[in-house]
Amino acid sequence: MLPILENKSCLPEITEKIVASYKEGGTTHHFDHCPLPRYSVVVEVLEDLKEILYPGYRNRDCLRSSNVVYHVGGIVDRLYDRLVVLCERALCHGQRSDDVCTPEKRFALERIAHQKAQEFLQQIPDIRKTLAKDVEAAYAGDPACQSLDEVIFCYPGLEAITIYRLAHALYELQIPLIPRMMTEWAHSKTGIDIHPGATIGEYFFIDHGTGIVIGATTIIGNWVKLYQGVTLGAVSFPKDETGELVRTTKRHPTIEDNVVIYANATILGGNTVIGKDAVIGSSVWLTSPVPPGTTVTIEKPGLRIRNATEG
């Protein structure tokens, strides 16, 4: 066993070695640039957004029509200020510039950030309407569910979908980094990984949900139901003539309306289209299109059942 040191005389040397390592690993530190978005603020923004998306369900008791304007107005005012800062920092990062952060540069980006924050907040009523349909789909698709309130309080799938729809709106506004931070936070909470670039229709239901992966170029229609462990991913990652990954192609499948995909199914490829009203069984692996109305299952394996007296 190593002897216990009685002082901190070794700490300056350790510090120098750590700092020296920054020069060797230039891709894992962020110096002399505009500041990055803070993860803690992104989470605070999400919590405020969920409070106005589902008023009366989360942090405020006894919310009434007589005080809701005051309550929501205060949250929106706070949200706006935080969104402007987050968007400005993300836009600066998105430029991938080696220039030192200057007041002139930040002022120009701040003006854009104000516009983006306003455009995002103006979408909240429409996002609420879409989420109300997702809640209905969960209640309609799960016989164990006793009420719409249960969906809002208890379903991790709705949590992941809620954050996805917010992140997707920012993604469509071409805000870098923040949408991915949002959906990865949802991933850490729910085990459901939805890229903010995916396109997802109305009445979307995720049942159970743990282990679901939905890639960036996935397209999902209306009234689609996914169970736990489903992967909507890419077959491979094409590279250009320089060996760099091609990032602009459609790499993930298209799922048309009224499709049900059961647990642990894997559907891969940008040319893979699952037709309307299809049913994909558990543990199926697909890399080719499925016609509308088709049911795809794995052939049942043979079972051997032994009793306790058999060797």
Buried (B, 14 or more C-beta within 10 A) or exposed (E): EEEEEEEEEEEEEEEEEEEEEEEEEEEEEEEEBBEBBBEEBBBBBBEBBBBBBBBBEBEBEEBEEEEBEEBBEEBBEEBBEBBBBBBBBBBBBBEEEEEEBEEEBBEBBBEBBBEBBEBBBEBBEEBBEBBBBBBBBBBEBBEEBEEEEBBBEEBBBBBBBBBBBBBBBBBBBEBBBBBBBBBBBBBEEBBBBBBBBBEBBBBBBBBBBBBBBBBBBBBBBBBBBBBBBBBBBBBEEEEEEEEEEEEEEBBBBBBBBBBBBBBBBBBBBBEBBBBBBBBBBBEBEBEEBBEBEBEBEEEEEEEEEEEEEEE
